[in-house]
Amino acid sequence: MGRAGKALKQVLENYDISQNKLAVALGVRRSVVYRWYHELTDPTAETVAEIATALKSINPEAAAEFIRLYVGDFL
């Protein structure tokens, strides 16, 4: 699977954010976040933006790190 899952896993672990907390912020079931976290499925590009927005509401630094890890050196 793709970069989003790897980036998400690293950010949630580094910033001590639970999958459930992110799921609540996104308005999705925790199992959806679980599948991204474990790289079983990839979020769509639109969902990646929603993940960043949800992370920003929880911890702005975590959101910035997620985008940096996901986009890499592209920007």
C-alpha positions in Angstrom: 0.0 0.0 0.0 0.9 3.6 -0.2 2.6 6.4 1.6 -0.5 7.6 3.4 -0.7 4.6 5.7 2.9 4.8 6.6 2.7 8.6 7.3 -0.5 8.1 9.3 1.0 5.4 11.4 4.1 7.4 12.2 2.2 10.5 13.1 -0.3 8.8 15.3 2.5 7.0 17.2 4.7 10.1 17.4 2.0 12.4 18.7 0.2 9.8 20.8 -3.1 10.1 18.9 -5.4 7.1 19.0 -7.0 5.7 15.9 -10.3 6.2 17.6 -9.7 9.9 18.3 -8.9 10.4 14.6 -11.9 8.4 13.6 -14.2 10.6 15.7 -12.6 13.7 14.3 -13.2 12.4 10.8 -16.7 11.1 11.5 -15.8 7.5 10.4 -15.7 4.2 12.1 -12.4 3.3 13.8 -12.1 0.2 11.5 -11.7 2.6 8.6 -8.7 4.3 10.3 -7.4 0.8 11.3 -7.3 -0.2 7.6 -5.3 2.9 6.6 -3.0 2.5 9.6 -2.2 -1.1 8.8 -2.0 -0.3 5.1 -4.8 -2.6 4.2 -6.4 0.1 2.1 -5.4 3.5 0.9 -7.4 6.7 1.5 -8.4 8.7 -1.5 -6.7 12.0 -2.2 -9.8 13.8 -0.9 -9.6 11.7 2.2 -6.0 12.5 2.7 -7.0 16.2 2.8 -9.7 15.4 5.3 -7.2 13.4 7.5 -4.9 16.4 7.5 -7.8 18.7 8.5 -8.8 16.3 11.3 -5.3 16.1 12.5 -5.0 19.8 12.5 -8.0 20.1 14.8 -6.3 17.6 17.2 -2.7 18.8 16.9 -1.5 21.2 14.2 2.0 19.9 14.4 0.8 16.4 13.7 -1.0 17.6 10.7 2.1 19.3 9.4 4.1 16.2 9.9 1.6 14.0 8.2 1.7 16.3 5.1 5.5 16.4 5.2 5.7 12.6 5.4 3.0 12.0 2.8 4.2 14.6 0.2 7.9 14.2 1.0 10.3 16.5 -0.8 7.8 17.3 -3.6 6.8 20.7 -2.2 
